[in-house]
């Protein structure tokens, strides 16, 4: 609590939701971690972003945006498609994010 204002009392409007600012910041960190893990696994497997895009059925800009954290609201479906393209389970993604 700072100056009598709790972090859950300050809100931010995203494209679809109004959420507490603290949750917005947490989500931003998670997005960056997801992107880092996906990029690390992709490079470890020797795949380009273009190849992951082709395998996942997503656009190259979507794959790039998720890896860089620029994609503002990556859907579960998109993250799952990238994991499938990398032959990497969502459980493995979660475990790797927790290690970050």
Phi and psi restraints in degrees (value plus and minus 20) as a CYANA .aco file:
   2 UNK   PHI    -146.3  -106.3
   2 UNK   PSI     108.5   148.5
   3 UNK   PHI      31.9    71.9
   3 UNK   PSI      16.5    56.5
   4 UNK   PHI      56.2    96.2
   4 UNK   PSI     -12.0    28.0
   5 UNK   PHI    -133.8   -93.8
   5 UNK   PSI     100.4   140.4
   6 UNK   PHI     -98.5   -58.5
   6 UNK   PSI     128.5   168.5
   7 UNK   PHI     -78.4   -38.4
   7 UNK   PSI     -46.9    -6.9
   8 UNK   PHI    -103.6   -63.6
   8 UNK   PSI     -22.4    17.6
   9 UNK   PHI    -112.5   -72.5
   9 UNK   PSI     -30.2     9.8
  10 UNK   PHI    -123.3   -83.3
  10 UNK   PSI     105.0   145.0
  11 UNK   PHI    -134.2   -94.2
  11 UNK   PSI     137.2   177.2
  12 UNK   PHI    -152.5  -112.5
  12 UNK   PSI     123.1   163.1
  13 UNK   PHI    -119.2   -79.2
  13 UNK   PSI      99.4   139.4
  14 UNK   PHI    -113.2   -73.2
  14 UNK   PSI    -192.5  -152.5
  15 UNK   PHI     -81.9   -41.9
  15 UNK   PSI     -50.0   -10.0
  16 UNK   PHI    -141.9  -101.9
  16 UNK   PSI     -34.7     5.3
  17 UNK   PHI    -159.3  -119.3
  17 UNK   PSI     137.6   177.6
  18 UNK   PHI    -130.7   -90.7
  18 UNK   PSI      98.0   138.0
  19 UNK   PHI    -151.4  -111.4
  19 UNK   PSI     137.2   177.2
  20 UNK   PHI     -79.3   -39.3
  20 UNK   PSI     120.8   160.8
  21 UNK   PHI     -77.1   -37.1
  21 UNK   PSI     -58.3   -18.3
  22 UNK   PHI     -82.9   -42.9
  22 UNK   PSI     -59.7   -19.7
  23 UNK   PHI     -87.7   -47.7
  23 UNK   PSI     -54.7   -14.7
  24 UNK   PHI     -81.3   -41.3
  24 UNK   PSI     -65.2   -25.2
  25 UNK   PHI     -85.5   -45.5
  25 UNK   PSI     -59.5   -19.5
  26 UNK   PHI     -81.2   -41.2
  26 UNK   PSI     -65.1   -25.1
  27 UNK   PHI     -82.6   -42.6
  27 UNK   PSI     -58.4   -18.4
  28 UNK   PHI     -81.0   -41.0
  28 UNK   PSI     -62.2   -22.2
  29 UNK   PHI     -85.7   -45.7
  29 UNK   PSI     -63.5   -23.5
  30 UNK   PHI     -81.7   -41.7
  30 UNK   PSI     -62.6   -22.6
  31 UNK   PHI     -79.1   -39.1
  31 UNK   PSI     -61.9   -21.9
  32 UNK   PHI     -85.3   -45.3
  32 UNK   PSI     -59.7   -19.7
  33 UNK   PHI     -86.8   -46.8
  33 UNK   PSI     -61.7   -21.7
  34 UNK   PHI     -78.7   -38.7
  34 UNK   PSI     -67.2   -27.2
  35 UNK   PHI     -81.7   -41.7
  35 UNK   PSI     -62.9   -22.9
  36 UNK   PHI     -82.0   -42.0
  36 UNK   PSI     -64.8   -24.8
  37 UNK   PHI     -85.5   -45.5
  37 UNK   PSI     -65.7   -25.7
  38 UNK   PHI     -80.3   -40.3
  38 UNK   PSI     -64.7   -24.7
  39 UNK   PHI     -83.6   -43.6
  39 UNK   PSI     -62.4   -22.4
  40 UNK   PHI     -82.0   -42.0
  40 UNK   PSI     -64.6   -24.6
  41 UNK   PHI     -87.0   -47.0
  41 UNK   PSI     -62.6   -22.6
  42 UNK   PHI     -80.0   -40.0
  42 UNK   PSI     -67.4   -27.4
  43 UNK   PHI     -89.2   -49.2
  43 UNK   PSI     -55.6   -15.6
  44 UNK   PHI     -81.8   -41.8
  44 UNK   PSI     -54.5   -14.5
  45 UNK   PHI    -106.1   -66.1
  45 UNK   PSI     -21.5    18.5
  46 UNK   PHI      52.1    92.1
  46 UNK   PSI       8.7    48.7
  47 UNK   PHI    -124.2   -84.2
  47 UNK   PSI     126.2   166.2
  48 UNK   PHI    -106.1   -66.1
  48 UNK   PSI     143.7   183.7
  49 UNK   PHI     -81.6   -41.6
  49 UNK   PSI     -56.4   -16.4
  50 UNK   PHI     -81.6   -41.6
  50 UNK   PSI     -61.6   -21.6
  51 UNK   PHI     -87.1   -47.1
  51 UNK   PSI     -60.8   -20.8
  52 UNK   PHI     -84.3   -44.3
  52 UNK   PSI     -60.9   -20.9
  53 UNK   PHI     -80.5   -40.5
  53 UNK   PSI     -65.9   -25.9
  54 UNK   PHI     -81.4   -41.4
  54 UNK   PSI     -67.2   -27.2
  55 UNK   PHI     -86.5   -46.5
  55 UNK   PSI     -53.9   -13.9
  56 UNK   PHI    -108.5   -68.5
  56 UNK   PSI     -35.7     4.3
  57 UNK   PHI      59.4    99.4
  57 UNK   PSI      -6.5    33.5
  58 UNK   PHI    -122.4   -82.4
  58 UNK   PSI     144.3   184.3
  59 UNK   PHI     -96.8   -56.8
  59 UNK   PSI     136.2   176.2
  60 UNK   PHI     -79.5   -39.5
  60 UNK   PSI     -60.3   -20.3
  61 UNK   PHI     -85.2   -45.2
  61 UNK   PSI     -52.2   -12.2
  62 UNK   PHI     -87.9   -47.9
  62 UNK   PSI     -67.1   -27.1
  63 UNK   PHI     -81.2   -41.2
  63 UNK   PSI     -66.3   -26.3
  64 UNK   PHI     -80.8   -40.8
  64 UNK   PSI     -65.2   -25.2
  65 UNK   PHI     -82.1   -42.1
  65 UNK   PSI     -58.9   -18.9
  66 UNK   PHI     -88.8   -48.8
  66 UNK   PSI     -63.5   -23.5
  67 UNK   PHI     -81.4   -41.4
  67 UNK   PSI     -58.3   -18.3
  68 UNK   PHI    -108.5   -68.5
  68 UNK   PSI     -28.0    12.0
  69 UNK   PHI      60.1   100.1
  69 UNK   PSI     -10.1    29.9
  70 UNK   PHI    -101.3   -61.3
  70 UNK   PSI     -43.9    -3.9
  71 UNK   PHI     -88.8   -48.8
  71 UNK   PSI      93.5   133.5
  72 UNK   PHI     -87.4   -47.4
  72 UNK   PSI     -53.6   -13.6
  73 UNK   PHI    -162.3  -122.3
  73 UNK   PSI      51.7    91.7
  74 UNK   PHI     -84.9   -44.9
  74 UNK   PSI     109.9   149.9
  75 UNK   PHI    -100.2   -60.2
  75 UNK   PSI     139.8   179.8
  76 UNK   PHI     -78.8   -38.8
  76 UNK   PSI     -60.5   -20.5
  77 UNK   PHI     -79.1   -39.1
  77 UNK   PSI     -62.8   -22.8
  78 UNK   PHI     -88.0   -48.0
  78 UNK   PSI     -63.1   -23.1
  79 UNK   PHI     -84.4   -44.4
  79 UNK   PSI     -61.7   -21.7
  80 UNK   PHI     -84.0   -44.0
  80 UNK   PSI     -58.9   -18.9
  81 UNK   PHI     -84.9   -44.9
  81 UNK   PSI     -60.4   -20.4
  82 UNK   PHI     -86.3   -46.3
  82 UNK   PSI     -63.6   -23.6
  83 UNK   PHI     -79.6   -39.6
  83 UNK   PSI     -63.1   -23.1
  84 UNK   PHI     -82.9   -42.9
  84 UNK   PSI     -61.0   -21.0
  85 UNK   PHI     -83.1   -43.1
  85 UNK   PSI     -49.6    -9.6
  86 UNK   PHI    -111.3   -71.3
  86 UNK   PSI     -20.2    19.8
  87 UNK   PHI      34.3    74.3
  87 UNK   PSI      30.5    70.5
  88 UNK   PHI    -156.0  -116.0
  88 UNK   PSI      99.9   139.9
  89 UNK   PHI     -93.9   -53.9
  89 UNK   PSI     139.2   179.2
  90 UNK   PHI     -84.4   -44.4
  90 UNK   PSI     -52.5   -12.5
  91 UNK   PHI     -83.0   -43.0
  91 UNK   PSI     -62.1   -22.1
  92 UNK   PHI     -84.3   -44.3
  92 UNK   PSI     -58.5   -18.5
  93 UNK   PHI     -80.8   -40.8
  93 UNK   PSI     -67.1   -27.1
  94 UNK   PHI     -80.3   -40.3
  94 UNK   PSI     -66.1   -26.1
  95 UNK   PHI     -81.0   -41.0
  95 UNK   PSI     -60.2   -20.2
  96 UNK   PHI     -88.8   -48.8
  96 UNK   PSI     -55.2   -15.2
  97 UNK   PHI     -86.2   -46.2
  97 UNK   PSI     -60.3   -20.3
  98 UNK   PHI     -85.4   -45.4
  98 UNK   PSI     -46.3    -6.3
  99 UNK   PHI     -95.4   -55.4
  99 UNK   PSI     -44.8    -4.8
